[in-house]
Amino acid sequence: MFNTFSIKDDNTFKKLINKGNWYGGNYIVLYVLQNDSDKNYLGLGVSKKVGKAFKRNQVKRLIRESYKNIEGNIKFGYNLLFVCKSKSNFDNITFSDINRDVNYLLKKAGILIEENSN
């Protein structure tokens, strides 16, 4: 990912959850907090309730790929945390479901740059 770095620090995850604005979708909850840099930081959280390691990694790969596809249209200077809802059914999840949810959440948060089709 071009100007996006991974969040690995537990304190950053806690700060995002406690102080960040959150937006809910069908499968994912997005926590957003503005930072002071010109880079974006991305964190992913998937509970064990979603499934075994194979399913959790699959969901994380789908979210990362969806984020990569629209990364060029995202404003800089944000910490983003995508957390999967454990009560949602991830058994037959597809890329289009995750992609739709990620796009919806980023638009709802107001950090997706809209392109004019004029």
RODO-2510 file (C-alpha; in nm, 4 decimals, decimal comma):
residues 118
     n   res          X          Y          Z
     1     m     0,0000     0,0000     0,0000
     2     f     0,1347     0,3355    -0,1064
     3     n     0,1045     0,5830     0,1843
     4     t    -0,0561     0,3493     0,4350
     5     f     0,1265     0,1818     0,7186
     6     s     0,0191    -0,0894     0,9572
     7     i    -0,0862    -0,0236     1,3156
     8     k     0,0942    -0,2676     1,5409
     9     d     0,0932    -0,0894     1,8758
    10     d    -0,1743    -0,1995     2,1236
    11     n    -0,1992     0,1520     2,2686
    12     t    -0,2897     0,2918     1,9264
    13     f    -0,5670     0,0345     1,8909
    14     k    -0,7037     0,1288     2,2344
    15     k    -0,6806     0,5014     2,1581
    16     l    -0,8717     0,4519     1,8310
    17     i    -1,1465     0,2557     2,0015
    18     n    -1,1801     0,4945     2,2966
    19     k    -1,1362     0,8338     2,1276
    20     g    -1,2091     0,7708     1,7599
    21     n    -1,5359     0,8188     1,5776
    22     w    -1,6974     0,4938     1,4751
    23     y    -1,9195     0,4017     1,1823
    24     g    -2,1027     0,0725     1,1491
    25     g    -2,1755    -0,1327     0,8400
    26     n    -2,3246    -0,4760     0,7777
    27     y    -2,0053    -0,6712     0,8475
    28     i    -1,7480    -0,4163     0,9650
    29     v    -1,7145    -0,1292     1,2122
    30     l    -1,4732     0,1513     1,1188
    31     y    -1,2952     0,3581     1,3833
    32     v    -1,1386     0,6829     1,2559
    33     l    -0,9047     0,9246     1,4299
    34     q    -0,7123     1,2055     1,2632
    35     n    -0,3331     1,2056     1,3057
    36     d    -0,0694     1,4748     1,2536
    37     s     0,1154     1,3159     0,9613
    38     d     0,0599     1,2918     0,5875
    39     k     0,0279     0,9142     0,6115
    40     n    -0,2589     0,6815     0,6857
    41     y    -0,2331     0,4031     0,9386
    42     l    -0,4481     0,0931     0,8974
    43     g    -0,5388    -0,1624     1,1621
    44     l    -0,7500    -0,4744     1,1303
    45     g    -0,9288    -0,6565     1,4082
    46     v    -1,1033    -0,9884     1,3641
    47     s    -1,2415    -1,1763     1,6627
    48     k    -1,2090    -1,5494     1,7174
    49     k    -1,5879    -1,5589     1,7068
    50     v    -1,5668    -1,5009     1,3301
    51     g    -1,4081    -1,8429     1,2824
    52     k    -1,0849    -2,0342     1,2861
    53     a    -0,7526    -1,8814     1,1729
    54     f    -0,8175    -1,9601     0,8063
    55     k    -1,1458    -1,7661     0,8038
    56     r    -1,0039    -1,4729     1,0054
    57     n    -0,7071    -1,4389     0,7702
    58     q    -0,9360    -1,4632     0,4689
    59     v    -1,1514    -1,1774     0,5995
    60     k    -0,8408    -0,9658     0,6689
    61     r    -0,7115    -1,0291     0,3154
    62     l    -1,0463    -0,9223     0,1690
    63     i    -1,0481    -0,5994     0,3709
    64     r    -0,6866    -0,5192     0,2752
    65     e    -0,7561    -0,5820    -0,0943
    66     s    -1,0669    -0,3642    -0,0858
    67     y    -0,8688    -0,0882     0,0845
    68     k    -0,5887    -0,1152    -0,1747
    69     n    -0,8368    -0,0696    -0,4595
    70     i    -0,9581     0,2670    -0,3281
    71     e    -0,6456     0,3861    -0,1461
    72     g    -0,5808     0,6571    -0,4048
    73     n    -0,9167     0,8177    -0,3247
    74     i    -0,8646     0,8367     0,0522
    75     k    -0,7600     1,1577     0,2266
    76     f    -0,4293     1,1507     0,4147
    77     g    -0,3718     1,1949     0,7856
    78     y    -0,6009     0,9344     0,9417
    79     n    -0,5727     0,6308     1,1644
    80     l    -0,8231     0,3711     1,0448
    81     l    -0,9274     0,0578     1,2294
    82     f    -1,1567    -0,1977     1,0661
    83     v    -1,3121    -0,4370     1,3182
    84     c    -1,5332    -0,7246     1,2069
    85     k    -1,8673    -0,7658     1,3762
    86     s    -1,8615    -1,1032     1,5458
    87     k    -2,2376    -1,1508     1,5178
    88     s    -2,2354    -1,1272     1,1380
    89     n    -2,2262    -1,4432     0,9301
    90     f    -1,8882    -1,4724     0,7562
    91     d    -1,9396    -1,8267     0,6237
    92     n    -2,0280    -1,7270     0,2674
    93     i    -1,8721    -1,3802     0,2587
    94     t    -1,7553    -1,2533    -0,0798
    95     f    -1,5224    -0,9766    -0,1882
    96     s    -1,8139    -0,7707    -0,3197
    97     d    -1,9797    -0,7773     0,0250
    98     i    -1,6653    -0,6555     0,1986
    99     n    -1,5879    -0,4034    -0,0775
   100     r    -1,9376    -0,2555    -0,0558
   101     d    -1,9073    -0,2270     0,3240
   102     v    -1,5601    -0,0658     0,3140
   103     n    -1,6673     0,1889     0,0497
   104     y    -1,9841     0,2704     0,2432
   105     l    -1,7961     0,3213     0,5711
   106     l    -1,5267     0,5422     0,4177
   107     k    -1,7912     0,7589     0,2481
   108     k    -1,9882     0,7795     0,5705
   109     a    -1,6748     0,8872     0,7600
   110     g    -1,6130     1,1600     0,5011
   111     i    -1,2560     1,0582     0,4184
   112     l    -1,3211     0,9238     0,0707
   113     i    -1,2529     1,1765    -0,2057
   114     e    -1,5474     1,1794    -0,4429
   115     e    -1,4715     1,2038    -0,8129
   116     n    -1,7010     1,4202    -1,0228
   117     s    -1,8339     1,2436    -1,3318
   118     n    -1,8965     1,5698    -1,5261
***
